Structures are given as C-alpha cells and as structure tokens.
Amino acid sequence: MPHISLRFKAILLALFVTILWSSSGVLIKIGLRNSLPAITFAGLRYTLAFLCLTPFVLFNPSQREALKRLTPKEWGKLSLLGVVFYTITQSAMFLALAALPANMVSLLLNLTSIFVGIAGIFLLKERPSPLQWVGIGLAALGVGVYFFPVALPQAQIVGVGIGLFCMAMNVASSLFGREVNRSAKLPPLVVTFVSMGVGSVLMLVTGLAVQGAGALTGTDWLIIAWLAVVNTALAFTLWNRSLQVLTAVESSILNSLMMPQIAILAFVFLGEGLTTKDIAGLALVGIGTIIVQLKPRKNM
C-alpha cells in the first residue's frame, strides 16, 4: 500500500505539472504575437527560473551539500541534460510555436510517447505491459482522429520540420531525464538547478546573439515572470520528483494530457476551434492515458 500511495502521489504531481505546462502554450503564443524573439524569450524564461531556484539550493544546507558531492561524471550528465532538455528542446518548441498553431505543436509533441515507449525498451530496459501498449495505441489513435487529415500551408512546412525536430529532442530528453532521475540518488531540486542553469544560460546567450533582445513591454515581463517562477522553477522540480517513481512511458503518456488541455485553452484564449472530431480525439487520448496508469509495473 505505501508503494501504491507513492506512485499515486507521483501521478498527481505529474498531472498538476501538465496543467501548468499547458497554460504555457497559450502564454507563449501571446508573447510571440507581441513580436518577442522566440529563442531570447525562451532564454529569459528559463534563466529567470534558474535564478529563482538559486537561493533554495545555495541557502539550504542539505541541497548545498548534495551540490558539493556531485562527481565530475554527474556534472557532465546534468549539463548534457540541460543542453538537450532546455537549450535545444525548449528553443525548438518556441520556434515551432512562432510558426504553427498551438494545437499543431501539441500534435507533434504527442508523438513523443510512442517513440519513448519503443526506445525505452532498448535503452532503459523498461518494457511497457500489454495494457500499457493498449493505452499508448489509444492515445496515438486519438492524436490521429483529432488532427488528421492535416492540410499544411506552404508557410508552415518549415515550422513542421522544427516541430518534428523538437519532438525528437523531447524523446531524448524523456529517456535521458528518466535515466538521470530513476536511481533517486540526486535531489530533484539539484537536478533541476544544475541542468536548467547550464541549459538556460546557453539558450539566452544564443538568443541574444542570433535574434537580439527585442522590445519587451510590461505585459511581456509579467508573462515571462509567471512562466519562469510557476510554470518552470516549480513545475520542473515537481516533474523531476515524479520521474523518480514513474517510468519514461508513464511520464510521457501523462505528458500527452497536455494535448486536450492545450486544445481547450487555445479555443478559449487563442480562438483555435474544436469540432466533434476533435472532441472524439481528445476523449481517446484521455482514455488511453487512464489505461496506462491502471497497472503498476512490478519492477518499480
């Protein structure tokens, strides 16, 4: 029973994070509509989030001691996680959102769970149960029902390419993040602090060098501050905590709940419509997600 309780808490944590991250899509689109440079926007968000985490690590004796005990190998792994998960993946997501509707980006990112399930068998030795595969299949079917057939304007082809690249990097991030966190040796806050610090600073420097700073309004700064403090500093720490219990496939499928959440938020705040077919797709994704969580893995 304590084991099941721990897993249930991890699921609730992950669900809460998906709600925060889903709202990020709407806030990012609003910022991009205000002509914020995409990579600089992302870099500001994650660098500010990193600065928010700094006092919680440096002024906490246990976190500070854990930071001091990091080996060169662990520093290397966390730095690489930061480059893949933040610098590359998040920059690509912001660029994709600048070129595509939020729902289309959500579709591409939801392909992550399928590839994570396959790659996790070979790389993490985490084989999904038959029931979990059914859930993955239903979620994938829901994605298809919701978005296909897709008619792409010529102007969106580059955006789709960026989105597919973002999806591939998201797969790598999911697998690598699970590999770093599943031993539960490192505190989630330290994992987030180091990886985000490396990835965000590199992303901000890249954005300023390539795209410039842009002209930020008061509203832009409010959006960046909310994204940094709540949707990033808090959310990524909670996500890393959930990864200590959930497998890569389970986390990825839970992450797919962002698709219906983003669709609803995009309909309300961005004017991206929903049809009966869209709602059917959302329902399939939701059912598939629930099915994946019905049977805990025995080796967890």
Summary of the structure (lengths in Angstrom):
residues: 300
radius of gyration: 18.6
end to end distance: 13.3
largest distance: 55.2
contacts: 1081
relative contact order: 0.22
helix: 81%
strand: 0%
